[in-house]
Amino acid sequence: MSRYNLIDEPWIPVRDLNGNLSDMGIKDVLLRSRELATIEDPSPLVVAALHRFLLAVLYRALKGPTDIEHAKRLFRDGFPAKDIVGLSGALAGPILPLR
């Protein structure tokens, strides 16, 4: 049975700061977010859904942000690469808790 790894395989359509369009996996989008201009798709619903999805992945991988100051530090300094590289382990269970 073949497998498709959403963390590493390119599937998210992005445009970089130089205007080049390409696909990236979750890990690359998060690690290289400062090099990207936008997530790009003809459908605004897809763009919004991908932003929400990536935000949920970030919350799971970073276990937060825990407060506004933590969020400001992440925005200013970028995401800790060690947490993003370890996404496979962080996503072993459900991303969002089941209610």
N, C-alpha and C positions, 0 to 999 in steps of 0.2 A: 504494500500500500504506500503510495507517495504521500508526502506531507508538505505543507506549505507553512513556513514559519513567518508569521506576521511581524515579529520583532525584527527580523533581519532581512527578509525578502522585500524588495522595492514594490510598493503599491500605493503610497500616498503621493498624489500629484503636487509638486511644489515648484515655485519659481524662486531662483536665487537672486541675490542683490545685483548680479550682472544681467539679469533678464532671461537666463537659461531655464527652460522647463525640463524637469526630470521627475522620476518616481524614486521615493526613498522608503525604507522600512521605518518602523516606529523608533528604533534606537538611533538611527542616523538623523531623523528629523529632530529628536530631542537633543542629541549631542551637538548638532550643527545649526541649532535654531537661530543663532546670531548671524549666520550666513544666509538665511532665507528671508525673502521678502514677503511671501504669502503661500498659503495653501491654495491651489488653483483648480477649480472644476467649473464646468458650465452651470452647474446647479448650485445656487446659494444654500440649498438644504444640505447638500453633501459637504460643503465647506463648513457649515455650522456644526454638523454632526461630527466631522473629523476633529474640529476644535474641542468639542465636548468630550469626545473619546480620548484624545491626547491629554486633556486636563485630568480625566479620571485615572489614566495610566500614571501620570505624574504624581498625583496624590497618593497612589498606591506605592510607587517606587520610593518616594521621598518621605512617606509617612507624615504628610503635612502639606502645606505649611501649617504650623501650630498656632500662629498668631500673625498679626499684620506686620510686625517687625521682621519675622522670619520670611514672610512673603516679599517684603522690600529687599531683603538681602539676596534672595534668590533672583529677583528681577535685576538687581544691580550687578551681582557677581556671576550669575549663570547657575545652571544646575550642576550639582556634584557628579562628575563623570562616573565615579565608582558606583553610585546608586543607579545610574542609567545603564551602565554596562551589565549590572546584575539584574536586569529586568526579567530575565527568564525565571529566576527564583521568585521574584516579587509577584509575578503573574501566575504562579502555580495554582492558586485558588481563584475564586470569583473576584473580579475587579471591584464590584460594588457588593456590599452586604445584602443578602436576601432578607426580606422582611416577611 
